[in-house]
Amino acid sequence: LQKEGIYVTGFFYPVVPKGQARIRTQMSAAHTPEQITRAVEAFTRIGKQLGVIA
């Protein structure tokens, strides 16, 4: 996601239970609809590449 210009923070064990890693994003009213669309598209594309989205 970073290569796509999307900044996220990862959370892994022991912060969350094993096997339940998560990513955190922060959005604000200052983000434009275009920026949000680009982020969602990046999440979708990369999620499919990694096999976490069907």
PyMOL CGO cylinders between C-alpha atoms (Angstrom):
from pymol import cmd
from pymol.cgo import CYLINDER

trace = [
    CYLINDER, 0.00, 0.00, 0.00, 2.87, 2.36, 0.73, 0.3, 1, 1, 1, 1, 1, 1,
    CYLINDER, 2.87, 2.36, 0.73, 4.08, 1.97, -2.87, 0.3, 1, 1, 1, 1, 1, 1,
    CYLINDER, 4.08, 1.97, -2.87, 0.58, 3.10, -3.89, 0.3, 1, 1, 1, 1, 1, 1,
    CYLINDER, 0.58, 3.10, -3.89, 0.91, 6.20, -1.70, 0.3, 1, 1, 1, 1, 1, 1,
    CYLINDER, 0.91, 6.20, -1.70, -1.47, 4.86, 0.95, 0.3, 1, 1, 1, 1, 1, 1,
    CYLINDER, -1.47, 4.86, 0.95, -0.12, 5.11, 4.50, 0.3, 1, 1, 1, 1, 1, 1,
    CYLINDER, -0.12, 5.11, 4.50, -1.31, 2.40, 6.90, 0.3, 1, 1, 1, 1, 1, 1,
    CYLINDER, -1.31, 2.40, 6.90, -0.15, 1.05, 10.23, 0.3, 1, 1, 1, 1, 1, 1,
    CYLINDER, -0.15, 1.05, 10.23, 0.03, -2.69, 10.84, 0.3, 1, 1, 1, 1, 1, 1,
    CYLINDER, 0.03, -2.69, 10.84, -1.02, -4.36, 14.09, 0.3, 1, 1, 1, 1, 1, 1,
    CYLINDER, -1.02, -4.36, 14.09, 0.28, -7.84, 14.82, 0.3, 1, 1, 1, 1, 1, 1,
    CYLINDER, 0.28, -7.84, 14.82, 0.56, -10.24, 17.76, 0.3, 1, 1, 1, 1, 1, 1,
    CYLINDER, 0.56, -10.24, 17.76, 0.88, -9.49, 20.68, 0.3, 1, 1, 1, 1, 1, 1,
    CYLINDER, 0.88, -9.49, 20.68, -1.14, -6.30, 20.08, 0.3, 1, 1, 1, 1, 1, 1,
    CYLINDER, -1.14, -6.30, 20.08, -3.96, -8.39, 18.57, 0.3, 1, 1, 1, 1, 1, 1,
    CYLINDER, -3.96, -8.39, 18.57, -4.58, -12.16, 18.86, 0.3, 1, 1, 1, 1, 1, 1,
    CYLINDER, -4.58, -12.16, 18.86, -2.44, -14.46, 16.70, 0.3, 1, 1, 1, 1, 1, 1,
    CYLINDER, -2.44, -14.46, 16.70, -3.87, -14.84, 13.21, 0.3, 1, 1, 1, 1, 1, 1,
    CYLINDER, -3.87, -14.84, 13.21, -5.86, -11.61, 13.48, 0.3, 1, 1, 1, 1, 1, 1,
    CYLINDER, -5.86, -11.61, 13.48, -3.40, -9.01, 12.17, 0.3, 1, 1, 1, 1, 1, 1,
    CYLINDER, -3.40, -9.01, 12.17, -5.00, -5.76, 11.08, 0.3, 1, 1, 1, 1, 1, 1,
    CYLINDER, -5.00, -5.76, 11.08, -4.22, -2.58, 9.26, 0.3, 1, 1, 1, 1, 1, 1,
    CYLINDER, -4.22, -2.58, 9.26, -5.29, 0.82, 10.44, 0.3, 1, 1, 1, 1, 1, 1,
    CYLINDER, -5.29, 0.82, 10.44, -6.06, 3.83, 8.32, 0.3, 1, 1, 1, 1, 1, 1,
    CYLINDER, -6.06, 3.83, 8.32, -7.00, 7.33, 9.33, 0.3, 1, 1, 1, 1, 1, 1,
    CYLINDER, -7.00, 7.33, 9.33, -9.43, 9.32, 7.27, 0.3, 1, 1, 1, 1, 1, 1,
    CYLINDER, -9.43, 9.32, 7.27, -10.69, 12.83, 7.74, 0.3, 1, 1, 1, 1, 1, 1,
    CYLINDER, -10.69, 12.83, 7.74, -13.17, 15.23, 6.24, 0.3, 1, 1, 1, 1, 1, 1,
    CYLINDER, -13.17, 15.23, 6.24, -10.22, 16.83, 4.47, 0.3, 1, 1, 1, 1, 1, 1,
    CYLINDER, -10.22, 16.83, 4.47, -9.83, 13.81, 2.17, 0.3, 1, 1, 1, 1, 1, 1,
    CYLINDER, -9.83, 13.81, 2.17, -11.43, 14.30, -1.21, 0.3, 1, 1, 1, 1, 1, 1,
    CYLINDER, -11.43, 14.30, -1.21, -13.79, 11.75, -2.76, 0.3, 1, 1, 1, 1, 1, 1,
    CYLINDER, -13.79, 11.75, -2.76, -11.09, 11.06, -5.33, 0.3, 1, 1, 1, 1, 1, 1,
    CYLINDER, -11.09, 11.06, -5.33, -8.52, 10.26, -2.64, 0.3, 1, 1, 1, 1, 1, 1,
    CYLINDER, -8.52, 10.26, -2.64, -10.93, 7.91, -0.91, 0.3, 1, 1, 1, 1, 1, 1,
    CYLINDER, -10.93, 7.91, -0.91, -11.74, 6.17, -4.20, 0.3, 1, 1, 1, 1, 1, 1,
    CYLINDER, -11.74, 6.17, -4.20, -8.03, 5.77, -4.96, 0.3, 1, 1, 1, 1, 1, 1,
    CYLINDER, -8.03, 5.77, -4.96, -7.42, 4.26, -1.50, 0.3, 1, 1, 1, 1, 1, 1,
    CYLINDER, -7.42, 4.26, -1.50, -10.32, 1.81, -1.83, 0.3, 1, 1, 1, 1, 1, 1,
    CYLINDER, -10.32, 1.81, -1.83, -9.11, 0.77, -5.28, 0.3, 1, 1, 1, 1, 1, 1,
    CYLINDER, -9.11, 0.77, -5.28, -5.59, 0.20, -3.92, 0.3, 1, 1, 1, 1, 1, 1,
    CYLINDER, -5.59, 0.20, -3.92, -6.93, -1.87, -1.01, 0.3, 1, 1, 1, 1, 1, 1,
    CYLINDER, -6.93, -1.87, -1.01, -9.04, -3.94, -3.39, 0.3, 1, 1, 1, 1, 1, 1,
    CYLINDER, -9.04, -3.94, -3.39, -6.27, -4.51, -5.94, 0.3, 1, 1, 1, 1, 1, 1,
    CYLINDER, -6.27, -4.51, -5.94, -3.62, -5.42, -3.37, 0.3, 1, 1, 1, 1, 1, 1,
    CYLINDER, -3.62, -5.42, -3.37, -6.04, -7.49, -1.28, 0.3, 1, 1, 1, 1, 1, 1,
    CYLINDER, -6.04, -7.49, -1.28, -6.81, -9.59, -4.37, 0.3, 1, 1, 1, 1, 1, 1,
    CYLINDER, -6.81, -9.59, -4.37, -3.11, -9.95, -5.18, 0.3, 1, 1, 1, 1, 1, 1,
    CYLINDER, -3.11, -9.95, -5.18, -2.46, -11.21, -1.64, 0.3, 1, 1, 1, 1, 1, 1,
    CYLINDER, -2.46, -11.21, -1.64, -5.48, -13.51, -1.68, 0.3, 1, 1, 1, 1, 1, 1,
    CYLINDER, -5.48, -13.51, -1.68, -7.25, -11.87, 1.25, 0.3, 1, 1, 1, 1, 1, 1,
    CYLINDER, -7.25, -11.87, 1.25, -10.08, -10.61, -0.99, 0.3, 1, 1, 1, 1, 1, 1,
    CYLINDER, -10.08, -10.61, -0.99, -11.80, -13.01, -3.37, 0.3, 1, 1, 1, 1, 1, 1,
]
cmd.load_cgo(trace, "trace")
